[in-house]
Structures are given as structure tokens and as C-alpha cells.
Amino acid sequence: MTDLRRRRWLQALAAAGVFPGAVAFAAAAPAKPWRLALAWSEAGAAPGAERTQCIGIWQQADEGFEVAVRRIVPTRAHGLAPMPSGDLLTVARRPGLWLQRWSADGQLRREAWAEPGRHFSGHVLPSADGRVLYSSEQTHDDGAGCVALRDPETLALREEWPTGGTDTHQLLRVGDQLFVANGGVPTRPETGRAKQNLPAMDSSLVVFDLRSGRRRGPWRLADPRLSLRHLAWHAPSRTLGIALQAEHDDPTQRGCAPLLALFDGQALRVIAPPDDQPTVGAGYAGDIAATAEGFVLSASRTGALLGWSLRGGWLAAVPLAEACALAAAAPEGTTCALGADRAWVDRPMALPPGCKPDNHALIL
């Protein structure tokens, strides 16, 4: 990588609040304290004790974050989404059994449990007007994935749209389109997240017309062992970025697997890892967000933030231990990245003591 490309990447991260090492750092400082909605776990009081699973809000305080709102949840949480009203939605990690709507001050508005014979798959989001909730779900008997349409007040199931795949994961609404990633990893509810028969993997992307419910696709990658998981939209180029997680049997092949795929509305294409660092992501992207230049991914297993520019390709990796959650601000710009022991915002910031952030976060 040339010095010029590296400098541009560091400046872009600094302007977006991810990396504090460039001249744009000071200009990126927010006028108000940072507030993040997220899921996290807390260390038990005794050594070896089970961690407490929480959702809530962290707020900037001096050189770190402190817990401003805290709710204990039944099991580990995964995806979060904001409602137009200011309420927040949180759903259990797959195979999940609960969905909660709660207020920004931590009051539980409504809780729903998955109907018999099905489970939540980790992500939920509202329609633009907040009158419908879209949830990724799966049935137990045949593993079929669907988008469930739920009532925003009662959280009751109204309707469902089959995705034509399995292991349905993240949903992303863009205008009147709903992008859906079918992860395709076979599992059984009685064995939790244990992967079954990986040679039968069938990951795909489908798109629903929100006005009619009509489904387009599926689109698949040539390599069936690449699972399409998380989604981000780059509005200027009208490109969907997809974070990948590799499931190859061979550790070497898995370690060199791609982390990023792109969809232009017509076809999927995979982005190969950097030639000089083929194992920089170890085949696993925890999250993805759009930036002004393209996308940034969190390489959780190698502890790095990896940027990809639509104009220049891969950019310099930025170290962040156990990087995962990327909280992005519109229109494009990653403004916070969370790792195991610190966050990158307009400067490095400490996490609340004993707290470990989970996969996703939102900026409030």
C-alpha cells in the first residue's frame, strides 16, 4: 500500500471518529457526549461466575463510557434497531426466543416470545413509518427462513414472507426494498448453534419489494462455504456491502477466505483479501458499516478494522482487539468501533469496568 493511500485511510477514519491519529481528529469531536445503544455482558462477582447479559445505553464520560441505562435480558442479545418514536428494539441472539421493545430510559414497553416451532434469527427493524416490524426468523421443522411481519405495539405475528433459504440473518431496508441475507449454515434447534452438515450450506441474498412482498433472487457466491451475514448500504454508489464468514473445513482455506462481497442490484461479486495480507481477516467479519470511501469491516478474530475503498481497494488495517460492533452515522461514516477493552471514537475511550460489548451498536 502506498503512503498516500494509507494517509487517506487514516484521515478518513479520523474524520469518521474511528482512528485518532490524523489532523481531522479534533474536527470530529461531537458537540454532545456520545450515546450508544448496545448489548453487552458483565463479569460475575465471583471468579468463573456466569456473565450477566444486558442491553441499554452507554454515555461518554471524560475519557471513557459509563452505563447510563441498563436492562438485564434473559439470554445474550444480538441486533438492535431504532423506532421512529425513539423507542428501541432488541432481539435475542440466534436461535433466539425473545424480542423486546423498550424506551430510551430503559422502560420495557413490550416483550414477545417466539411462537412454538420457530425462533428469532438475531435481527429486527421497523418500516419507515414504524407501522410494521420486520424480523428474521426460522422454523424448527424444516429450517426454512422467513421475514416475519409483526405488530409494532403488541409484537404479534401478522404475516410471513419465506426467504427461500435457511439461517436467515440480517435485514436492511433501502427505500421500498428489503435486503435479506440467508446465512445458509445448517443448524438444529435442539443443538443450539452447533453447525450441521456444512457441505450442504446454501447461503444467498434475496430482495423483497416492501409494497407487494414480492421476492427477487436468490443471488449466490461461487464458493458455497462463504456465509453472507451482515449488510451495509453505500448510498452514493448504490452498492450493498456484505460481511462474510467462512465455513471451510480446511483451516488454511478458511483463514485466507474473503470477508467482503458487493451487490450492485444485478450480481454478487466477492472481494479477495489483500495480496500482501491474505490472512488479515482470518475469514471472519463480525460487522460492516458504510464509510465515505466504501466500507469498513471488523475482523474479530485478528483484532483489526479493515477498510475497503470503492476507488482504491483495501486500505491499511487498524488494530483493535476483538473488534466487532461498528456504530455508523448517516449518511456514510463509521463513528464508533467497539473492541474487547476499548472503543475508537474521536479518541480511544475506555469501556465501563467489567463490560464486554456484543456484536452490534447504535448511535443515539
C-alpha positions in Angstrom: 0.0 0.0 0.0 1.3 3.5 -0.9 1.9 6.1 1.8 -0.7 8.3 0.1 -3.4 5.6 0.3 -2.5 4.9 3.9 -2.6 8.6 4.8 -6.0 9.0 3.1 -7.4 6.0 5.0 -6.2 7.2 8.4 -7.6 10.7 7.6 -11.0 9.1 6.7 -11.0 7.1 9.9 -10.1 10.1 11.9 -12.8 12.2 10.3 -15.3 9.4 10.9 -14.2 9.1 14.5 -12.7 5.7 14.3 -8.9 6.4 14.5 -7.5 9.3 16.4 -4.2 9.6 14.6 -4.7 12.3 12.0 -5.3 16.0 11.7 -9.1 15.7 11.2 -9.2 14.2 14.7 -10.2 17.4 16.5 -12.8 18.4 14.0 -14.5 15.0 14.5 -15.2 15.7 18.2 -19.0 15.7 18.9 -20.8 18.7 20.2 -22.6 16.5 22.7 -21.4 13.4 24.6 -21.6 10.1 22.7 -24.5 7.9 23.5 -24.6 4.3 22.2 -27.4 1.7 22.4 -26.0 -1.8 22.6 -25.9 -5.2 24.1 -23.1 -6.3 26.5 -22.2 -8.8 29.1 -20.9 -8.1 32.6 -18.4 -10.2 34.6 -19.8 -12.0 37.6 -18.8 -11.1 41.1 -17.1 -14.5 41.7 -14.3 -15.9 39.6 -15.8 -18.2 36.9 -19.4 -17.0 37.5 -21.7 -16.7 34.6 -21.7 -13.3 32.9 -24.9 -11.2 33.1 -26.4 -10.3 29.7 -27.6 -6.7 29.4 -28.9 -4.2 26.9 -29.1 -0.4 27.4 -27.2 2.8 26.7 -23.6 3.9 27.3 -22.8 7.6 27.6 -19.5 9.3 27.2 -17.9 10.4 30.5 -14.5 12.1 30.4 -12.1 9.5 28.8 -14.5 6.6 28.6 -18.0 5.3 28.6 -20.3 4.8 31.6 -23.5 2.8 31.8 -26.5 5.2 31.6 -29.3 2.8 31.1 -29.2 -0.9 31.9 -31.6 -3.8 31.4 -30.9 -7.4 32.2 -32.2 -9.7 29.5 -32.9 -13.5 29.6 -30.2 -14.5 27.2 -27.5 -13.0 25.0 -28.9 -10.2 22.7 -27.8 -9.5 19.1 -29.4 -7.0 16.8 -30.8 -3.6 17.8 -32.9 -1.1 15.8 -34.4 2.4 16.5 -38.1 3.1 16.2 -39.3 6.4 14.7 -40.9 7.1 18.1 -37.5 6.9 19.8 -38.1 3.5 21.3 -35.6 0.7 20.7 -35.9 -2.9 19.5 -33.6 -5.7 20.6 -33.8 -9.3 19.7 -32.1 -12.4 21.1 -29.1 -14.0 19.5 -30.0 -16.9 17.3 -31.6 -19.3 17.9 -33.4 -16.6 19.9 -36.7 -16.8 21.8 -37.4 -13.2 22.8 -37.9 -9.8 21.3 -38.2 -6.6 23.3 -39.3 -3.0 22.6 -38.0 -0.6 25.2 -37.8 3.2 25.8 -34.6 5.2 25.8 -34.9 5.5 29.6 -34.9 1.7 30.0 -38.6 1.0 30.5 -39.9 -2.2 28.9 -42.7 -1.4 26.5 -43.4 -4.9 25.3 -41.8 -8.3 25.2 -42.7 -11.2 22.9 -41.6 -14.8 22.9 -41.2 -16.8 19.7 -44.2 -18.8 18.6 -44.0 -22.6 19.1 -41.9 -24.2 16.4 -39.9 -21.2 15.4 -37.1 -18.9 16.7 -35.7 -15.4 16.1 -32.5 -15.2 14.0 -30.9 -12.1 15.5 -32.2 -9.1 13.6 -35.2 -6.9 13.5 -36.1 -3.5 12.1 -39.1 -1.2 11.6 -40.7 0.0 8.4 -40.1 3.7 7.6 -43.3 4.8 9.3 -43.0 2.4 12.2 -46.2 0.6 11.5 -44.6 -2.8 10.8 -41.7 -4.7 12.2 -39.6 -7.0 10.0 -37.8 -9.8 11.9 -35.6 -12.6 10.6 -36.9 -15.9 11.8 -36.7 -19.6 11.1 -39.0 -22.6 11.6 -37.8 -25.7 13.5 -39.3 -28.5 11.4 -37.6 -27.8 8.1 -35.2 -24.9 9.0 -36.9 -22.6 6.5 -36.1 -18.9 6.9 -38.7 -16.1 6.7 -39.2 -12.5 7.2 -41.9 -12.1 9.9 -44.1 -9.1 9.8 -45.1 -8.1 13.3 -47.2 -5.5 15.0 -45.0 -2.8 16.5 -47.2 -2.3 19.6 -48.0 -5.9 20.5 -45.1 -7.6 18.6 -47.7 -10.2 17.5 -47.0 -12.1 14.3 -49.2 -10.8 11.4 -47.7 -12.4 8.3 -44.5 -14.0 7.0 -42.6 -13.9 3.8 -40.5 -17.1 3.0 -36.9 -16.1 2.1 -36.3 -19.3 0.1 -33.3 -20.1 2.2 -32.1 -21.1 5.7 -30.3 -19.4 8.5 -31.9 -16.1 7.6 -29.9 -13.3 9.3 -29.6 -9.5 8.8 -32.3 -7.4 7.1 -31.6 -4.0 5.6 -34.3 -1.6 4.3 -33.4 0.8 1.5 -36.3 2.7 0.2 -39.0 0.2 -0.9 -36.5 -2.7 -0.9 -35.7 -5.1 1.9 -32.4 -6.9 1.5 -32.1 -10.2 3.3 -29.1 -12.4 3.9 -29.7 -16.1 4.2 -26.6 -17.3 6.0 -27.2 -20.9 4.9 -25.4 -22.6 7.8 -27.4 -25.7 8.8 -28.3 -26.0 12.5 -30.9 -27.8 14.6 -32.8 -26.1 17.5 -32.1 -28.9 19.8 -28.4 -28.4 19.4 -28.4 -24.6 19.6 -25.7 -23.0 17.4 -23.9 -26.3 16.6 -23.3 -26.4 12.8 -24.7 -29.5 10.9 -23.7 -30.9 7.6 -21.6 -27.9 6.3 -21.2 -29.4 2.8 -24.9 -28.7 2.4 -24.5 -24.9 3.0 -26.6 -22.7 0.8 -26.1 -19.0 1.5 -27.9 -16.4 -0.6 -29.1 -12.9 -0.9 -32.8 -12.1 -1.7 -34.6 -8.8 -2.0 -38.3 -8.1 -1.2 -40.5 -5.3 -2.6 -42.0 -3.9 0.6 -45.1 -2.7 -1.3 -46.0 -6.1 -2.7 -44.0 -8.6 -0.7 -42.6 -10.0 -4.0 -39.2 -11.6 -3.7 -36.3 -11.3 -6.1 -33.3 -13.6 -6.2 -31.7 -15.6 -4.9 -28.1 -14.5 -5.7 -25.3 -16.8 -4.6 -21.5 -16.6 -4.5 -19.5 -19.3 -6.4 -18.0 -20.5 -3.1 -20.8 -22.2 -1.2 -18.8 -22.2 2.1 -19.0 -18.4 2.4 -21.9 -17.3 4.6 -23.5 -14.0 3.8 -24.3 -12.4 7.2 -24.3 -8.6 7.8 -25.3 -5.8 5.5 -24.4 -2.1 4.9 -25.6 0.3 2.2 -23.3 2.7 0.4 -25.8 5.3 -0.9 -23.5 7.3 -3.3 -22.7 4.2 -5.3 -25.9 2.4 -4.6 -23.9 -0.6 -3.5 -24.7 -3.2 -0.9 -21.7 -4.4 1.1 -22.0 -7.9 2.7 -19.8 -9.1 5.5 -18.8 -12.8 5.1 -18.0 -15.6 7.5 -16.1 -18.6 6.1 -17.0 -22.2 7.0 -14.4 -24.2 5.1 -13.2 -27.4 6.7 -9.5 -26.7 5.8 -8.1 -24.1 8.3 -5.7 -22.7 5.7 -8.5 -22.1 3.2 -10.8 -20.7 5.8 -8.0 -18.3 7.0 -7.5 -16.9 3.5 -11.2 -16.6 2.7 -12.7 -13.3 1.6 -14.5 -11.0 4.1 -16.5 -8.8 1.7 -19.0 -9.2 -1.1 -20.7 -6.5 -3.1 -24.1 -6.3 -4.8 -25.0 -3.7 -7.4 -28.6 -4.8 -7.9 -27.8 -7.3 -10.6 -25.0 -9.6 -9.4 -22.9 -10.5 -6.4 -19.1 -10.3 -6.6 -16.6 -11.2 -4.0 -13.6 -9.0 -3.0 -10.4 -11.0 -2.5 -8.3 -10.3 0.6 -5.2 -8.0 0.2 -2.5 -9.8 -1.8 0.1 -8.9 0.8 -2.0 -9.9 3.8 -4.3 -12.8 2.7 -5.0 -13.9 6.3 -5.6 -10.4 7.7 -9.2 -11.2 8.5 -9.0 -15.0 9.1 -12.2 -15.4 7.1 -14.5 -13.8 9.6 -16.1 -10.4 9.6 -18.1 -9.6 12.7 -19.8 -6.4 11.4 -19.8 -4.0 8.5 -20.6 -0.3 8.0 -20.5 2.2 5.1 -18.0 5.0 5.0 -17.5 7.9 2.6 -14.9 5.8 0.7 -16.7 2.5 0.8 -16.9 0.1 3.7 -15.2 -0.9 6.9 -15.3 -4.4 8.4 -14.4 -5.6 11.9 -12.1 -8.6 11.7 -12.9 -10.0 15.1 -10.6 -13.0 15.1 -7.5 -11.0 14.1 -8.3 -7.8 16.0 -8.5 -5.3 13.2 -10.6 -2.8 11.4 -10.4 -3.3 7.6 -11.3 -0.6 5.2 -12.2 -1.1 1.5 -12.4 1.8 -0.9 -14.6 1.7 -4.0 -11.9 3.7 -5.8 -8.7 2.2 -4.4 -9.3 -1.3 -2.9 -8.1 -2.4 0.5 -6.7 0.2 2.9 -4.4 -0.1 6.0 -5.6 -2.3 8.8 -6.2 -0.6 12.2 -5.6 -2.7 15.3 -8.5 -3.1 17.7 -8.5 -6.2 19.9 -11.7 -8.4 19.3 -13.1 -5.7 17.1 -16.8 -6.3 16.3 -19.6 -3.7 16.8 -19.5 -0.8 14.3 -21.9 2.0 15.1 -22.4 4.2 12.0 -23.9 7.6 11.5 -25.7 8.7 8.3 -25.1 9.4 5.5 -21.8 7.5 5.5 -19.2 7.4 8.2 -18.3 4.9 10.9 -18.2 6.9 14.1 -17.5 4.3 16.7 -15.9 0.8 16.7 -16.0 -1.3 19.8 -13.5 -3.9 20.9 -12.7 -6.1 23.9 -11.2 -3.4 26.1 -11.7 0.0 24.4 -13.6 1.9 21.8 -12.3 4.1 19.0 -14.4 7.3 18.6 -12.8 10.7 18.2 -10.1 9.3 20.5 -9.5 6.0 22.3 -12.0 5.6 25.1 -12.3 3.1 28.0 -15.3 0.8 28.4 -17.3 0.5 31.6 -15.4 -1.8 34.0 -16.2 -5.4 33.6 -18.4 -4.8 30.5 -17.8 -6.6 27.2 -19.8 -5.2 24.2 -21.6 -7.6 21.9 -21.9 -7.7 18.1 -23.8 -4.5 17.3 -24.4 -1.0 18.5 -26.4 2.1 17.5 -25.5 5.8 17.8 -28.2 7.8 19.6 
